[in-house]
Amino acid sequence: MVALRLRIRQALDEAGFRLGRDVPVAVFMYHSVTPDAEMDWGPWKYSVTPETFERQLARITDQYDVRPLADIVISCQAGSPPTRPTAAITFDDGFRDNLTAALP
C-alpha cells in the first residue's frame, strides 16, 4: 500500500512539475461503511456510518470530478493531468460493507 501511494504521489508531482502548476487531485480513502462506525474501537475506529458516507459523497461529487484512481494516475503519467479538481474514492480493505453499503 505504501509503495502504491508513493507511485501515485510521484506521478502527480511529476505531472505538476512538467506543467509548472499543482495538480488538483484528491484521494479519499475509506476503511469501512457500517452502522458500527459509532463505536470507537477495533476496526470501526476508521469507519463511517452509511449516512455520513452519503453526506461526504454528496460533498465530494459536488466539488470534484470523481474518476477511478488508475485513470488519474495514467493521465498524469501521460502528461495530461486533470485540469479541474478531480478525486478518487478508495477502500483499503475488502470488507463486505464496501459492496453492500458503499457501492449502492
N, C-alpha and C positions, 0 to 999 in steps of 0.2 A: 504494500500500500504506500509506503514512504517513497519507494522508487517511482511509482506512478505519479504521485504528487510532484516529485521533483521534475520528472519529464514534462508534465503539464506546465509547471511554472517556467521551466526553461523555454518551452515553445512559445508561451505567451510573452515572456521577456524578450526573446529574440525577435518576434514579430513586431513588438512595440519599438525595439531598438532600431530595426530596419526602417520603420516608418517615422521614427522621431517623435512618437507620442505614446501615451499609455493606452493599453488595450482595455476597453470597457467590458471585462468579463468577470462574472462572479460564479463560484461553485458552491452550491448549498448542499451540505452533506447531512443526511438523516441516518439514524440508527434504527428506529422502530416507531411505528404509529400505532398506539394502543391505548385503550382506556386506563390501563395500569400506569400510564406515564405520570400520574399524580403522585405515585409512590417515589420517594427519593432514595432508593437503594437498588442494588443489583443492576441488572441490565436495563431497567426502566429509568435509571438516572439520566440517561442521554436520549430519552424518547419524548415524543409529543403526543398529545391526545388527537383523535381524528378531527375534533373541532378546531384545535389550534393549527393543525396541519392545513385544514381547509382555509383558514384565515390567512396563514402565511402564503399559501399558494396563490390566493387571490391577489395579495400584495405583490408577490414576485412576478406573476404574469401581467400585472398592471404596469410594472416598471421595466421589465426585461423581455426580450425575445428569448423564449426557452427552447434550447436545442440540445440534442444528445452531446455529451461531453466529447465523445470521439470525433464528431463532426467539427466541433470548435477547435480541437487540437489539430486536426488535419488541415483546416482552413488557415490556422495560424502558421503551421509549418510550411504551407504552400505560399506564404507571404500575403494572404488575403484575410487578415483578421477581421472580426466583426467591426462594423463602423457605428453600430448602435449598441446600447447596453444589452448584453447577452448573458444568459445564465444557463447553467446545467444543474439538474437536481439529481443527486446521487444517494445511494444507500450503501452503507458499509458492511452489512451482514445480509444473510439470506433468511430473515425471519418471515414466517408465513404472512404476518400482517403487512409486509411490503406489498404482497399480492392482493390480500383481501381487504385491507383498509386504505392503503395509499394509492394503488393503481386506479381504483374506480374514481 
